[in-house]
Amino acid sequence: MSDQDWSRVFDRSYAEHSRSTRQRVWREVYGPEYAEHAEPYSYVSRSELEMFAEYLRVGPSDTLADLGCGRGGPGLIVAARTGARLIGLDLSEVAIADARRAAERFRLSSPAEFRRSDIAATGLPDGCVEAAMSVDALTFAPDKQQALREIARILTPGGRLVFTSWDYRRTPDNRPPQVADHRPLLDRAGFDVLAYQETTDWRNRWQATSEGMIAHRAELVAELGEERAEATVQSLRRQLDDQLPLATRRVLAVAERRRTNRMPRG
């Protein structure tokens, strides 16, 4: 289990991130499924973003929260397709600054807002958003139950949460506590689970992108310098050796906040 300061970890990661090499590797692995305009920092695909836009059921009169928004691309794409007003939240000030710049490239019908915030303590009012999304970010929440309760709190009754994340057989080293199945946590947080499906080819994509980045070490050195490139390569090797073998599935979940006053179980 990790007690790292994840805001510092991600500030450093985004600041040192090698965009050109990473984009080249991801394009090679994902092919037509590469989410080009999202400039993904995660493993999201083009088809998954289309599903997000469909399953969230939002329109121009609604507000959408993107939790763990990173540089903003996935949330901006969904907002552009649905017309919803976007509020993006992330621990990293570096990512938030990039997201604000990215918003200028999208012709959104409603302005997008980005702020630094924790998934488990957003600072948003009760019931202020009609939908919430999260792309591969919940895995870094130290208390996933509290994070899901917080998301339920900011959603209107009947509002939807759509997210991707991983189920693990046990917690890898250097990661916050993980769970074997998010559905019991969703139930206790006050959600009805509408869909919980394993995403396409996730294990091969994770392995191929990590191995591809390692194979492009020389390019990483040219972009980042020897020390940072070596740290990136070692991190990727730890993912392949320690994290990937413990992951049982990457899921796309669709859940709806209960409309009744029934207390969650547990």
N, C-alpha and C positions, 0 to 999 in steps of 0.2 A: 504494500500500500504506500502511496506517495503523499507527503505533506508539502509538496512544492507550492510556491506562490505562482499560480497559473497565469495571473495577469502579467507578471514579469517574464515568464516563459514565453508567452505568446507575443508580447512586445518585442522581445529579442528575435523570436522566430520570424515575425513579419518584417522586422527591420532588416534582417540578414537574408531573407528569403530570395532564392534564385528563381526569378520568374521565367526567364527565357528557356533555360534548360528544363525546368519542370514542365512548362507548357509543351515543349517539344516531345518530351517523354509521354506526357498524358495524351497528346494527340495521336501518337503512334499506338498506344495501348487501346484507347477508347475508339479511335476511328470516327465514324459518323455519330457516335454517341458522346463525343466530347462536347461539353457545354461551353462552347467558345466564348460567348459574351459574358458568361458568369465568371470567367477567369478563376475557376474553382481552386480553392485551397484544400478542399475535401475530396471525397470520392464520388460526388454527385454526377449523374449522367443527364444527358438531354431529355431522355424519356422520363426520368424521375422528376425533373422539374415540370414537365407537362402534367404528370400525375399530381404533383403538389398543387398546381393551378386548378386542376379539376376537382380534387378532393376537398380543398379548403372552402369551396362554395362562397366566395366573396365577390363583391362588385364595387362599383364606384362610390357607393354610400357607406362602405365598410372600412374598418381599420385593421390592418394585419401587422402583427408583431413577428419579427424574425429574431429568434433567440440564439445567440452565438453567431451573429451575422457575418463575422469576419470582414472581408473587404467589400461586402455588400452585394456582390453579383447575383447569387441565387435569389435573394429577396427582391432585388430590383427587377429581375426577369419576371418573377411571379406577379409583382405589382404592375408591371407594364402590361402583362397579359390579362389581368383581371380588372385593372382600374382602381384597385384598393389603395388607400393611403397607407404608407409603410412607415413603421417605427422599427429601426434596427438597433439591437442591443448587443454589446460585446465587451469582454473584459479588457481588451487591448486598445489603448489609445491610438497606437500606430494603425491598427486595422480600421478604427472608426474614422481617422483622418483620411485614409485611402477610400473608405466607403463614401464619404461626403464628396470627394472628387469624382468617384465613379458615377454618383447620382447625376452629375452634370452632363454625362454622356447619354443618359436615358431621357427620352421625351415622355415623361410621366404626366398623366392628367392631374395628379395630386402630388404635392411636395413630399419628399421623403425626409425623415428625421432620423439621425443616428446619435446615440449617446452611449457612454460607458456605463455598464451595469452588469450585475451578476444575474444569471438565470434564476437563482434561488431567492433573490431579493431585488426585484426589478425597479422598485420605486414608483411603479405605475399604479393608478387608482383601481379599485375594484371594478370588474366588469367593463373595462374601458376599450377592449378590442373584441371584434367579432371572430377573429381567427388568429392562430399562432402557428409558426413553422420553426423547425430547427433542423439543420443539416449537419449530421455527424458531430454535434457539439455536446450532446447530453452525456456522452462518455466521459467528459472532463468535469462533470459536476460531482463534487465530493459527496453530496447527499442528494441522490436522485429522487428520493421520496419527497423531500422538501422542495426540490425544483419543480416537480410535477404538481404539487399542491399550489405553488406560487403561480404556475401557468393557469391552473384552474381558477384561481382567484381573479386574475386579470381578464379572463374570458367571460363574455356574456353567457347566460344559460343557453344551451344548444350550440354554443360556439365550438369550432373544431380545432383540434391540434393535429398537425401532420409532421412527422419527424422521421429521420433515419438515424440509426445508431446500431451498436453491436451488443449481442448477448455473449457472455463469456462463461466458460466452465469454472474458472476461478480468476481472481484479479492478477493481472501481470505485474511484475515489478515496475516501479516508476509510473504507476497509474493510480488514480483515485479508485475507491471501491467500485467493483462492477457487479452486475446482476446476471443471473441465468435467463431471466425472462422479465420484460418490463410490464407485462399485462397485470400481474397482481398489484404493482405499484400504481398503475393507472387507475385500477378499480378503487384502491384506497384513497386516491386523490380526488375521486368524484367523477371519473370518466367512464363512459361506456365505450368499449373497444369495438370499432366497426371493421377494421382490417388490420392484419398483422402478418406481413408476407416477407419472405426472404428476397433480397434484391438480386438482380441478375448478375451472375459471374463475378460476385464481389471478391471471392478469395483469389481467383486468378488475376483480377485487376490489381488488387493490393500487392500481390507478389511481383507481377510484371512491372508495375510502376516503381516499386522499390529497387528491384534488380536493375531496371533501366537507368535510374538515377545513379546507382553505384557504378554502372558501366560507363557513365559520362563523368567520371571523377575529374578528368582533365579539364572539362568545360567548367565544372564547379570551382576548381582551383582558379581558373581565369576570371570567374565572376566574383568569387567570395574571398579568395586568398587561401593559402594552404591550411591554416589552422581552422577556419570556419568550414571549409570543404571537408576536412577530415572529421570534424564533429558531426556534420550532416551525414556522412557515409556511416559513421559508427551508430548514429541514431537509427538509420535505415536498417542496418544489420541487426540491431536489437529488436526492431519490429518484426523482422523475418524470423529471428530465432526464438524470441520470448513472447511476443504479443499475438502474432498471427496463429500459431499453433493452439492458443488458448481460446480463440474466438470461435464460437459455434455457428454464428450466423450474423449477417448484417441485415437489419430489418427496416422496412418502411411501414410505419404504423399510422393508422387513422383512428382518432378517438374524439368523442363528443362529450362536452361537459353536460352532466345531467341537468335536466330542466326542473326536476322535482327537488324537494327539500330533504329527500332521503339521505341520511348520513352515510358516508362511505364505509365500507366494511373494514374491520381491523382497527 
